[in-house]
Amino acid sequence: MTEPVVTRFAPSPTGFLHIGGGRTALFNWLYARRYGGKMLLRIEDTDRERSTKEAIDAIFDGLKWLGLDWDGEAIFQFSRVERHREVVEQMLAAGTAYRCYATPDELTVMREKARAEGKTRLYDGRWRDRDPAEAPAGAKPAIRLKAPLTGETVVEDQVQGRVTWQNENLDDFVLLRSDGTPTYMLAVVVDDHDMGVTHIIRGDDHLNNGARQTQIYQALGWKVPVMAHIPLIHGPDGSKLSKRHGALGVDAYRAMGYLPAAMRNYLVRLGWSHGDQEIFSTQEMIAAFDLPQIGRSPARFDFAKLESLNGHYMRSTSPGELLTALDSALPYLPNGPAAAPKLTPAVREQLLTAMPELKERAKTLVDLLEAASFIWADRPLALDDKAKALLTPEALALLRDLIGVLETVGTWTAEATEQAVRSYAERIGAKLGAVAQPLRAALTGRATSPGIFNVLAVLGRQESLARLKDQAVPA
């Protein structure tokens, strides 16, 4: 590379950070980091009616959660309106743009006629070479690009390959509206140029914009950045991604209990590959990522695959790191805010003790929180239906015997309680499960939990015996 790489992520703050936007940001970030360059962030807030502070905050939060940092301060496109107008004045002076006084009614008739004739060029160029002195009195013109009428516009796309448009089919599109506001097409080019962007990596829904923006670059005599238009994300059935498929905000995935590292790993594999490798550390992603390895076909979003991958990350994360991740996620998880006050230092120690087994079973932080909630549950425990069914009169009589047995255990460990319970089961001629299941129901309020002897160890002697007495010993 002859010049430092500069990429940019340029979302519109009209809603949450979409999962597709998260992947675009990741690809820009990885490419910049791979080549020792910079990724810049530009908020395209020129749509003043739809741009909101909440959406801007959601973009910042979503990127930070994904672990994607940007270089320098975020740039707000609306603040650069005067610069956009200045460039248009330069184009007017150079003869590469012109004033168009066509009225809205004239434009409607013009477009309908062109469509009826099967043309893709909807504006007929009526003001292209006309004397502005002929303009109606008091009319405010739009400024249009004087686009080439012959030849072709070419984008050598790093993903799509060489893409060619015949100039006779491209309009003299508007650069500056009659009210003086710049169009998206103009603002993007001026901002990318002024920010020194060398590589534009974005969704392939912008591919046609790539042709028009190339024409603006050429009209201004500016170097055209390298372009890479990545296929969009589709649902598992190949249709356009919808909410039922996973077209949600990045914040929704945080609320579903996914780990940022797993999310990055999942997103990088949506459309990009490096041999058969599926699991990547962040450093491995940076070292391997490049644009030619992005496929041209739409990637398919698969919730089951994401959940499986997240489960892998849950299992391979240390108990301490997982507790830190849970702390960060609590405000966003469905039951997180209610659980947060109960995670006292003592409970956190119990949670760390239980974590090695809990994380083996959990696919998400939501699963983890739910599975661990028996630790801080209020007494007497609320039993689910399966637990209630297990606590028959016979089972309760068995638990009353077992309380006496457990009260004699010396050092309270998983091994010591297991030995006591096994000996009791053998003495009464019962299978271990016949004793363990009622024990589990009384201690956790559920029919499933981590290993019952680990549960006893985590809860400790006093709490374990108190919970058993709550269920088995009449008040």
C-alpha positions in Angstrom: 0.0 0.0 0.0 1.4 3.3 -1.0 -0.6 5.5 1.3 -2.0 5.0 4.8 -5.3 3.2 4.8 -8.3 5.3 6.0 -11.7 3.7 6.2 -14.9 5.1 7.6 -18.2 3.9 9.0 -20.9 6.4 8.2 -24.3 5.4 9.7 -27.5 7.6 9.6 -28.8 8.2 13.1 -32.5 7.4 12.3 -32.8 4.3 14.5 -30.7 1.7 16.3 -27.4 0.4 15.0 -28.6 -2.4 12.8 -26.8 -5.7 12.8 -25.8 -5.2 9.2 -24.3 -1.9 10.1 -22.4 -3.6 12.9 -20.9 -6.0 10.4 -20.0 -3.1 8.0 -18.3 -1.3 10.9 -16.4 -4.5 11.8 -15.2 -4.9 8.2 -14.0 -1.3 8.1 -12.3 -1.6 11.5 -10.6 -4.9 10.6 -9.3 -3.6 7.3 -7.9 -0.4 8.9 -6.3 -2.4 11.8 -4.9 -5.0 9.4 -3.0 -2.3 7.4 -2.1 -0.1 10.3 -4.5 2.6 9.2 -7.4 4.5 10.7 -11.1 3.9 10.9 -13.1 7.2 11.1 -16.7 7.6 12.3 -19.1 10.0 10.5 -22.7 10.5 11.6 -24.7 11.2 8.5 -27.3 13.4 10.3 -28.5 15.6 7.4 -32.0 14.2 7.7 -32.9 16.6 10.5 -36.4 15.3 11.0 -35.4 11.7 11.5 -32.0 12.1 13.2 -32.2 11.8 16.9 -29.8 12.0 19.9 -31.1 8.6 21.1 -30.1 7.1 17.8 -26.7 8.7 17.9 -26.1 7.4 21.4 -27.3 3.9 20.3 -24.7 3.9 17.5 -21.9 4.9 19.9 -23.0 2.4 22.5 -23.4 -0.4 19.9 -19.9 0.1 18.5 -18.4 0.3 22.0 -20.2 -2.9 23.0 -18.8 -4.7 19.9 -15.4 -3.5 20.9 -14.9 -1.3 17.8 -13.1 1.9 18.5 -12.7 4.7 16.0 -9.9 7.2 15.5 -10.4 10.8 16.4 -13.7 12.5 17.2 -16.9 11.5 15.4 -17.7 13.9 12.6 -21.3 15.1 12.1 -22.2 15.6 8.5 -24.8 18.4 9.1 -22.1 20.6 10.6 -20.3 20.6 7.2 -23.1 22.0 5.1 -21.2 25.2 4.2 -18.3 23.2 3.0 -20.7 21.2 0.7 -22.1 24.4 -0.7 -18.6 25.8 -1.3 -17.7 22.7 -3.4 -20.9 23.2 -5.5 -19.9 26.8 -6.2 -16.5 25.5 -7.4 -18.2 23.1 -9.7 -20.5 25.8 -11.1 -17.5 28.0 -11.8 -15.7 25.1 -13.5 -18.7 24.2 -15.6 -19.1 20.7 -14.2 -22.5 21.6 -12.6 -25.4 23.8 -13.6 -28.5 25.5 -12.3 -31.8 23.7 -13.0 -35.0 25.7 -12.8 -37.4 22.8 -13.6 -40.5 22.9 -11.5 -41.8 19.9 -9.5 -44.7 19.5 -11.9 -42.3 19.6 -14.9 -40.1 17.0 -13.3 -43.1 14.7 -12.6 -44.2 14.8 -16.2 -40.6 14.3 -17.4 -40.1 11.2 -15.3 -43.4 9.7 -16.3 -42.6 10.2 -19.9 -39.1 8.7 -19.5 -40.5 5.6 -17.7 -43.2 5.1 -20.3 -40.4 5.1 -23.0 -38.4 2.6 -21.0 -35.6 5.0 -20.2 -33.4 4.9 -17.1 -32.3 8.5 -17.5 -35.3 10.3 -16.0 -34.2 13.9 -16.3 -34.0 15.2 -19.9 -31.3 17.8 -19.3 -33.4 20.8 -20.3 -31.4 23.3 -18.3 -28.0 21.7 -19.0 -26.9 24.2 -21.6 -29.7 26.8 -21.2 -29.1 30.4 -20.4 -30.0 31.0 -16.7 -31.4 34.4 -17.8 -34.4 32.4 -19.1 -35.2 31.3 -15.6 -38.6 32.3 -14.2 -38.4 35.4 -11.9 -37.7 34.6 -8.3 -37.3 30.8 -9.0 -34.7 29.1 -6.8 -32.7 26.5 -8.8 -31.4 23.1 -7.8 -27.8 22.5 -8.8 -27.2 19.4 -11.0 -24.0 17.6 -12.0 -23.2 18.0 -15.7 -22.6 14.3 -16.1 -20.8 12.9 -19.1 -23.3 11.9 -21.9 -21.2 9.3 -23.6 -18.7 6.7 -22.6 -18.9 4.7 -19.4 -18.3 5.0 -15.7 -16.4 2.2 -14.1 -15.9 1.0 -10.5 -13.1 -1.5 -10.0 -14.8 -3.0 -6.9 -12.8 -5.1 -4.5 -15.7 -7.4 -4.0 -18.0 -7.1 -7.0 -15.2 -6.9 -9.6 -15.3 -4.5 -12.5 -18.7 -2.9 -12.7 -19.6 -0.7 -15.7 -22.4 1.8 -16.3 -23.2 3.4 -19.7 -23.2 7.2 -19.1 -26.1 7.6 -21.5 -28.2 5.9 -18.8 -27.1 8.0 -15.9 -28.9 11.2 -14.9 -27.6 14.7 -14.3 -28.5 14.2 -10.6 -29.0 16.9 -8.1 -26.1 18.1 -5.9 -27.8 20.9 -4.1 -31.5 21.2 -3.6 -33.4 24.4 -4.4 -33.6 25.1 -0.6 -29.8 25.1 -0.4 -29.4 21.7 1.3 -26.8 19.3 -0.2 -27.9 15.8 -1.3 -26.5 12.7 0.2 -24.6 12.0 -3.0 -22.6 15.2 -2.8 -22.1 15.3 1.0 -20.6 11.8 1.1 -18.1 12.6 -1.6 -17.0 15.9 -0.1 -16.7 14.4 3.4 -14.8 11.3 2.3 -12.4 13.5 0.3 -11.8 15.9 3.2 -11.4 13.1 5.7 -8.8 11.5 3.5 -10.8 8.2 3.1 -8.9 5.8 0.9 -11.2 2.8 1.1 -15.0 2.8 1.1 -16.4 -0.5 2.5 -20.2 -0.6 2.6 -23.3 -2.6 1.6 -23.9 -3.4 -2.0 -27.1 -1.5 -1.9 -24.8 1.5 -2.4 -23.3 0.1 -5.6 -25.2 2.4 -7.9 -24.3 5.3 -5.7 -20.7 4.2 -6.3 -21.1 5.1 -10.0 -22.7 8.5 -9.3 -20.1 9.4 -6.6 -17.3 8.4 -9.0 -18.6 11.0 -11.5 -18.5 13.7 -8.8 -14.9 12.8 -7.9 -14.0 12.9 -11.6 -15.8 16.3 -12.0 -13.8 17.7 -9.1 -10.5 16.2 -10.2 -10.2 14.2 -7.0 -8.8 10.7 -6.6 -11.5 8.1 -6.3 -11.2 5.9 -3.2 -11.0 2.2 -3.5 -14.5 0.8 -3.2 -15.7 -2.5 -1.8 -19.5 -3.2 -1.8 -20.3 -6.2 0.4 -23.4 -8.3 -0.1 -26.3 -7.7 2.3 -27.3 -10.2 5.0 -30.3 -12.4 4.3 -32.4 -14.6 6.4 -31.8 -18.4 6.7 -34.3 -19.0 3.8 -32.5 -16.6 1.5 -35.1 -13.8 1.7 -34.4 -10.3 2.8 -33.4 -10.1 6.5 -36.4 -9.3 8.6 -36.9 -9.0 12.4 -38.0 -12.6 12.7 -34.6 -13.6 11.1 -32.5 -11.3 13.3 -32.8 -7.8 11.7 -32.5 -6.2 15.1 -30.3 -3.6 16.7 -27.0 -4.5 18.1 -28.5 -3.6 21.5 -31.0 -6.4 21.1 -28.2 -9.0 20.9 -26.7 -7.6 24.1 -30.1 -8.0 25.7 -30.2 -11.6 24.5 -27.0 -12.3 26.4 -24.5 -12.7 23.6 -20.8 -11.9 24.3 -19.2 -9.2 22.3 -16.3 -11.4 21.3 -18.8 -14.1 20.0 -20.8 -11.5 18.1 -17.6 -10.2 16.4 -16.6 -13.7 15.5 -20.1 -14.4 14.1 -20.3 -11.2 12.1 -16.9 -11.6 10.5 -18.0 -15.0 9.1 -21.1 -13.5 7.5 -19.8 -13.2 4.0 -16.0 -13.5 4.7 -14.0 -16.6 5.1 -10.4 -17.7 5.8 -10.1 -21.4 4.7 -12.3 -23.6 7.0 -11.5 -21.7 10.2 -14.6 -20.8 12.2 -13.3 -19.6 15.5 -11.1 -16.4 15.4 -9.6 -14.3 18.2 -9.6 -10.6 17.4 -5.9 -10.7 16.6 -6.5 -13.6 14.2 -9.3 -11.7 12.5 -7.1 -8.6 12.0 -4.2 -10.7 10.7 -6.3 -12.6 8.2 -8.9 -10.1 7.0 -8.8 -8.8 3.5 -11.4 -7.6 0.9 -10.9 -10.2 -1.9 -12.0 -12.9 0.5 -15.5 -11.4 0.9 -18.0 -13.5 -1.2 -20.4 -11.9 -3.7 -23.4 -13.9 -2.5 -25.6 -12.6 0.4 -24.7 -14.1 3.7 -27.4 -16.0 5.6 -28.1 -15.1 9.2 -28.5 -18.2 11.4 -29.6 -17.8 15.1 -28.8 -21.4 15.9 -25.2 -21.0 14.7 -24.8 -17.7 16.6 -26.1 -19.4 19.8 -23.8 -22.4 19.3 -20.8 -20.0 18.8 -21.7 -18.0 21.8 -21.9 -21.2 23.8 -18.3 -22.0 22.8 -17.2 -18.5 24.0 -19.1 -19.0 27.2 -17.3 -22.3 27.9 -13.9 -20.9 27.0 -14.2 -17.8 29.1 -12.8 -17.9 32.6 -15.2 -17.7 35.5 -13.8 -14.3 36.6 -14.1 -12.8 33.0 -17.6 -14.3 32.7 -18.7 -12.6 35.9 -17.3 -9.3 34.6 -19.2 -9.8 31.4 -22.4 -10.5 33.4 -21.9 -7.4 35.4 -21.6 -5.3 32.2 -24.7 -7.0 30.8 -27.0 -6.8 33.8 -28.7 -3.5 32.9 -29.7 -4.9 29.6 -30.7 -8.5 30.4 -34.4 -9.2 31.0 -34.0 -10.1 34.6 -30.7 -8.3 35.1 -31.9 -5.1 36.9 -33.8 -7.2 39.4 -30.9 -9.5 40.1 -28.2 -6.8 40.3 -29.0 -5.7 44.0 -28.8 -9.3 45.1 -25.3 -9.9 43.8 -23.6 -9.0 47.1 -19.9 -9.8 47.6 -20.9 -13.1 49.3 -23.2 -14.1 46.5 -20.6 -13.2 43.9 -18.2 -15.6 45.6 -20.8 -18.3 45.4 -21.4 -17.5 41.8 -17.7 -17.8 41.0 -17.7 -21.2 42.8 -20.6 -22.3 40.7 -19.4 -20.8 37.4 -17.3 -23.7 36.0 -20.4 -25.9 35.9 -22.9 -23.1 35.1 -21.0 -22.0 32.0 -20.9 -25.5 30.6 -24.7 -25.5 30.3 -25.4 -21.9 29.3 -25.6 -20.7 25.7 -26.0 -17.0 26.7 -25.7 -14.7 29.7 -29.5 -14.9 30.0 -29.2 -18.7 30.4 -26.4 -18.2 32.9 -28.3 -15.7 35.0 -31.4 -17.9 35.0 -29.4 -21.0 35.9 -27.6 -19.2 38.7 -30.6 -17.5 40.2 -31.2 -20.3 42.7 -28.2 -19.0 44.6 -29.8 -15.7 45.6 -33.5 -16.9 45.5 -35.6 -15.6 48.4 -36.8 -18.2 51.0 -39.1 -20.0 51.0 -38.3 -20.9 47.4 -41.0 -20.5 44.8 -41.2 -23.9 43.1 -41.9 -24.4 39.5 -44.4 -27.1 38.5 -41.9 -29.8 37.9 -40.3 -29.2 41.2 -43.7 -29.3 42.9 -44.4 -32.6 41.2 -41.2 -34.1 42.6 -42.0 -33.2 46.2 -44.6 -35.9 46.9 -45.4 -36.8 50.5 -43.0 -39.7 50.2 -40.2 -37.5 48.9 -40.8 -35.0 51.7 -40.5 -37.8 54.3 -37.2 -38.8 52.6 -36.0 -35.2 52.9 -36.8 -35.1 56.6 -34.5 -38.1 57.1 -31.9 -36.6 54.9 -31.8 -33.4 56.9 -30.7 -35.4 59.9 -28.0 -37.1 57.8 -26.7 -33.9 56.4 -26.6 -32.2 59.8 -23.9 -34.8 60.8 -21.6 -33.9 57.9 -18.3 -32.5 59.3 -16.5 -30.3 56.7 -19.2 -29.1 54.2 -17.9 -29.9 50.7 -19.3 -31.4 47.6 -17.4 -34.6 48.2 -18.5 -34.9 51.9 -22.2 -34.3 51.1 -22.1 -36.8 48.2 -20.7 -39.5 50.4 -23.4 -38.8 53.0 -26.2 -38.9 50.5 -24.9 -42.0 48.6 -24.6 -43.8 51.9 -28.1 -42.9 52.9 -29.5 -44.0 49.4 -27.7 -47.4 49.8 -29.0 -47.8 53.3 -32.7 -47.4 52.3 -32.2 -49.4 49.1 -33.0 -46.4 46.8 -31.2 -45.3 43.6 -29.3 -42.1 43.9 -31.6 -40.2 41.6 -34.6 -41.0 43.8 -32.9 -39.0 46.5 -31.1 -36.4 44.4 -34.2 -35.2 42.5 -36.3 -34.2 45.5 -33.2 -32.7 47.0 -32.7 -30.6 43.9 -36.3 -29.5 43.9 -36.1 -28.3 47.5 -32.8 -26.6 47.1 -33.3 -24.8 43.8 -37.1 -24.8 43.2 -36.5 -26.6 39.9 -36.1 -30.1 38.4 -32.8 -29.1 36.7 -29.7 -27.5 38.1 -26.0 -27.9 38.3 -24.8 -31.1 40.0 -26.7 -31.4 43.2 -23.6 -31.8 45.4 -22.1 -28.7 43.8 -25.4 -26.9 44.7 -25.0 -28.0 48.3 -21.4 -26.8 48.3 -22.3 -23.4 46.8 -25.2 -22.8 49.1 -23.3 -23.8 52.2 -24.5 -25.8 55.2 -26.8 -23.2 56.8 -28.7 -22.1 53.7 -29.0 -25.7 52.4 -30.5 -27.1 55.6 -32.8 -24.0 55.9 -34.2 -24.6 52.4 -34.7 -28.3 53.1 -36.6 -27.5 56.3 -38.7 -24.8 54.5 -40.1 -27.6 52.3 -40.0 -30.7 54.4 -40.6 -29.7 58.0 -44.1 -28.4 58.8 -44.1 -24.9 60.3 
